Amino acid sequence: MSIWNKIFGKSDPLSAGRRALQQRRWADALCHGESIDRDTLAPELLEGLDNLLIEARDGLAELNLSEGQACLRAGNADRAGDHFSLAAGQAVSPELKERVAESLAELEKGIPEAPLAKKTNGGSCGTGCGSTCSPGGDDGEGDGDAPEDGLDAETRLELVLATYPPELADRYRSSGAALREVLLLVHQGAEDEALAALERVPSGERSDLFHFEQGALLARLGKSKQGVKALETALSLNPSNLLAFEALVGLLSAAGQFRLVEQRLEKALADGIEPGFCHARLAAIRSRKGDLDGALAHGQKALQSGHVESETVFLTATLLERRGDLDGAEELLQRLGGGGCGGGGGNPLLGEFWLRHNKNLDQALESFKGALRQEPDNPRWTMRIGQAYIGRGWVKEGVPLLQKALSSSDLPPELGEEGKALLATCGKGK
């Protein structure tokens, strides 16, 4: 098995999480990422999983920071503190951590008394009650009708829907109050409460959105079979519900039902449903089955449809390289940008391409140094720097780095074999 087949041998295990990130569904992305068993993931995908988790946690932290600041403006310091504390525990990037710390410092200084947000007529539950409201609250006076954070349910809902695609956000806004309550509970992480709240949604309001939320929630709670059934129901009511379709494909793939997934994708293509996504998933499945020509055809069609997931770009580039279309492969790898690794030589995947073909070694070297700054304990980048040094003729400097990388138990076996072969050509092999 080649390294590329190994990378894509499990039908893009990160794809569902990346789609959730693109749609700013931070909680879903985090749940998906945390559900992946790192021990079963190809070493080459671990960096992608780590980046997914970082972006999801930062996204949740941004959301809590925004809610906390809104609470602070409303004069509710206690709830602001709760949100800031959540954000502090979620934030990963240094800049975001600093902003959260500044907000916490502002809170500790104290704020002037300010009135809580005024209730709208009919009470806060009239526009979709969150977990801080009592279901079916009346219009009477008293603290029980006001959300604890000083924000009415409509404001809280808008904070959530700001992370959704516009068309989907509009559908949730026009849904019933009970379903909006479920949405708020899900985004607060109150999954058991959300599951109970689903039962309170009137039968006449159980649209495809209801069944999508139900299926996604059941899946997060580990009830995959029930989740699949709910998602199937959502799609029977609305075949164009793309979130339900993508979630179903993800669940079936996780269960290893690739034949059924393939049939689903082929039918969706025939019906004109989300061609970019379908071609991308079919490319991964064909690659896993060893049908590399079929994988390339689907990968190219996915990209032509505007699909830009990095896994699909990388797979298609790899297949083009295998076919000998080096210019096409290089052009695709350049689309991946810097990959968050810094340095002036492009992303490390492009750097590895250059290294394999003994070109642009100075730029490749810079990309590996940037990657090592981001992952100082990853022997892959130490080895790549050593290889680039040797490629430039700096054997004396490169061999010790290669030996250091080979001594690490974290170096994938196939990279170990590659490094040993190079050492042998330098007269340093055992």
N, C-alpha and C positions, 0 to 999 in steps of 0.2 A: 504494500500500500504506500503510495507516495504521500509526502507531507500535505499536499493539497487535498487529496481525498480524505486524509485524516481530519483536516480542518473542517471540511464540509460533510463529514460522514454521518451527521446526526440531524440533517434537515434544518440547518440554521437555528440552533437552540436559543440564540439571542434575538431572533428576528421579532418575536412578539413584544419583547421588552423595548426594542428600538422603535417599533411602531407606536407604542404607548408614549415614548419620549417625544416623538415627532408631533403627537397630538396633545402633548402637555398633560397627559394623564399620569402624574408623578406617582401616585399611590399604586396604580396598576403596574407601572414599570418596576417599582421597588419590590412589590410582591412577586412579580415574575422573576426578577433577578435573584432574590433571596431563596426562591424555590429550586434554583438550579444547584445540583450537587457538583461542587467544584472537582471532586475526585473523578467524576465521569466526563469532565469537560476536557477537550484537547488542550494541551498547554498553550497552543498558539491563540486560543480564544479567551484565556484568562484575563488578559489585558482589556479586551473588549467588555467582559463582564464587570471588571472593576470600574471602567469608565461609565458603564451603564448605571451602576449603583451610585457612583458619585453624582452623576447628573440628576438622578431621581431624588437623591437625598437633598441636594442643593435646591431642586425645584420645590420640594415640600417645605424646606426651610424658608424659601422666598415667600411661599404662600402664608406660612405662619408669621413671618416677619410683617407682611402686609396687614394681616388680621390684627396682630398685636399693636401696630401703629394706629390702626383705625380705632381699636379699643382705647388706646391712650388718648386719642383726640376726643373720644366720647366721654373721657373722665373715669373709665373703669380700669384702674391700675391693677387690680387683682387678676382680671382676665388677660390684660396685656402681659403681665408677668408670666402667666401660663403659656401664652403663645410664644413669648420670647424664649422661655426655657425649652420649649419643644424645638424651636428653631436652632437654639444653641446645640442641642443634641443631634440635630440632623445635618447642620451645615458642615461641609467638607472643605470647600475652597477657602483659602486664606482671606480673600477680599470679603466674602460673604460672612465669614466668622467675625471679621472686624466690624462689619456693619451691625451684626447682632449684638456684639459686645457694646457698641456705642449706644444701642437702644436700651440695653439692660442698664448701662450707666446712667442714661437719661432718666430711666424709671426710678433708680435708686436715689436720685437727687430730689425726687418728689415733683408732682405736677399740681398746678392750681385746680381747684375744684371746678368741675364742668358738668353740666346736666347730661344725663343719659339720653341716647337717641329717643326721640318721641315715637310713641306707638302710632301706627296708622289705624284708621277706623277698622273695627272688626278684629283687632288683636293681631299679634305677630304670626299666629298660625294660619291666618287667612291666605298667606302667599307661600306656604310651604314650611312646615314646622321642623326645626332641627331638634337635636337630642336634648337641648336645654329647655325645650317647651314641652308642655303636656299635650298629648294628642287630644284634639277636640276641645281645647280650652275655650272658655266663654269670653264675652266682651267685658266682663266686670273689671273693677279696679283691683290693683294688688300686684305684688312682685311676681306672682306665678305666671302672669301673661307676658312678662318681658324676658327676653333672652338674657342669660347671666352676663354676657360680654357687652351688653349695651347696644348690640347691633340687632336690627330686626332681621327676620328670616330672609326677606328679599335681598338685603345687603349681603348676607352670608351666601346666599345662593349665587349672586353675581360674582362674588369672589371665586367661587368654585367654577362657574361657567366661563370665567375669563380664560380658563385653561383648556377649554373645549373648542373643537372646530365650530365656526359660526353657525352652520346649518344645524348641527346637532344641538348647539346651545339654544337655538330658537325653539326647537322641538321640546326640549326640557322645560323651557319657560312656559310653553302653552300646555304642558301636561298638568294633571291633577295635583293637588297639594300633597296627597299621600305619597306619590312617587317622588316628588321633590324632597319630601322628608327622608325617604330612603337614600337619595343622592347625597344629602347633607351628612347623614349618619355614616355612609360608606367613606366619605372623604375625611371624616373625623376619626376613622379607624374603629368605629363601634360596629363591628361586623355582625355580632350576635344580635344586637339591637336592630340593625338594618334588616336582618333576616326575619325577625319578628314583625318589623314594620311592613315588610312586603305583604304579609297576610292581611294587613289593613287596607291595602289598595282595593277599591271596589272592582268587582268583576268586569264592569263595563269600561274600566280604565286600564285593563291589562293588555296594553299594546305590545308591539315588538320591543319597545324600550323597557317595559316591565320585565319581559322575559330575558332580555339581554342583561339587565342589572342582576336578575335572579341567577342566571347562568354564570356570570362573572363572579358573583359573590360565592356561590356554591363551589366553584373551582378554587377560589382563594381559601376556602375552608376545608379543602381536601376532598370534596365530594364531586370528583370529576365526572362520574357517570351521570349523576343528576344534572351537573352543569351542562354536559353535552345535550341532554334531553331538552333543557330549557332553551339553549341556544338554537337547537333545531326548530323549536316552536317559534322563536323570534323570527327566524328566516322564513318559516312557512307563512307568517303574517306579513313580512316585508323582505323579500329576497334582496333588496338593495341596501339593507342595513349592513354597511361595510364593517362596523365594529364587531357585530355579532359573527359575521362571516370570518373575519380574521381571528377572533377568539376561538371559534370552533376549529379552524384549521390548526391553531396552536395546540389546543387540547388533544385533538386526534393525533397530531404528530408526537406530542409528549407520550401518548399511549402506544406509540409504535404502529399505528394503523395507517401506514403510508399508502397502501393500495386504495383505501377509502378516501384518503386525502387527495390522492391523484385524481380519482374519479370526480370528486367535488370541484377541484380546480379546473378540470377539463370542461365540466358542465358550466361553470361560471364564465369561463372564456367564451363558450358557445353562446351564452346569454349576454355577453358584452359587459359583464360585471367585473370591475376593477382589474383590467388586463395587466397593468404593471405588476401588481401584487401577485396575481396568478402566475405570470411568466417567471417571476423571481422565485416563487416557491417550487415551481416545476423544475427550474434550473437546478435547484439544490437537490431535489429528489432524483433527477436524472443523474446528477453527479454521484450521488450515493450509490446508485445502481450500476455505475460504471459506464453509462451511456454518455460519454463526454461530448460527442457531437450534438446530441439532443440537448444536453445541458447548455452548450454554447449558444445554440439557436434560441433557446428560451431566455438565456441571459441577455443576449443582444436585443431581443424583442422587449424585454422588461425595460432596458435602458432607453430604447426608442420611445417607449410609452411614458417616459419621464420619471421612472423609478430610480431613486438615488440612494438607496440603502447601501452602506459601505460594503456589507457582505456580498451583495450582488455585483457591485463594481469590481471587487477583489476577485470573486470567482470567475467572472467573465474575462478579466485581465489575465488570470492564471491560465485559462483555457486557450486564450489567444496566443499566449507565450508558448504553450505546449505545441500549438499548431505551427509556430514559427512566425507569426505576425507580431514581431517585436515592437514595431512602431505603434500598432494598435494597442498592444498591452501597456506600453509606456504611457500613451496618451490617457488611458483609463486610470492608471495608477496616479497620474498627476492630478486627476479630479479629486482624489481623496484629501488633498490639501496637506496641511502640516500634521494632522492627526493629534494635535495638542502636545506634541513632543518637542516643540521649540527647534532651535537650530536653523541654519539657513539653507539646508540642502534638501528640503522636502520631507515627506513623511518617511518613516523607517521602512515601510513596505516598498516604496519606490527605491529607497536606498539599497534594499536587498536585491531588487531587480538589477540595479546598476552593478552591484557587486558580482552577481552571477554572470554578467556579460562584460565585466572588466571595463566599465565606462563611468565617467563622472565620479571617480573614486573620492575626490576631495569633497564633493557635495554629499556623497553617500556617507563619508566619515562624519561630517557635521550632523547628518540626520541621526546617526547612531549615538553620537555624543549627547545630542538633545534627548534621545530616548533614555539614555543611561542617567541623565540628570533627573528625569521623571521617575525612573525605576532603578535606583542605585543598587538594589540587591538582585536584579535580574541578570543572570549570567549570559543570556542571549546577546545582550548589547555589548558586554565585555568581549565576547567572542567575535562579534561582528567588527568591533573596532580593531581587534587583533588581525582579523582577516584583511581589513582594508589597509592596515599598515603594511602587511606582507605584500598585498597587491601593489602598493606604491613603492615596494622595494625596501621598506624599512623593517627588515626581518628581525633585527636585534630588538626592536621595540615591540614588534607584533607577537613574537613567540611567547614571551612571559604572560601576555594577556590571554593568549589562546590556552596556555597551560592552566592559568587561573580559572578560566571558564570551565575547562574540562574537569577540574577537581571538584566542581560544585555538583551536589546531588540534585539540584533543581534544574539542571540542564536536560532538556528532552533527549531521549536516546538517539533519535535520528540526527540531531545537531551534534551530539557527541561523536557519532561516526564520521560526520563531515569534518569536524575539527581534527580528529585523529588522522584522517587521510591527509589533511593539509600539513599537519606536523611532520608526517612521514616524508613528505616532499621537501621539508626544510631540514631533514636529517635529524629530527628530534623525536621521531616516533619510537615507541617501545617495541 
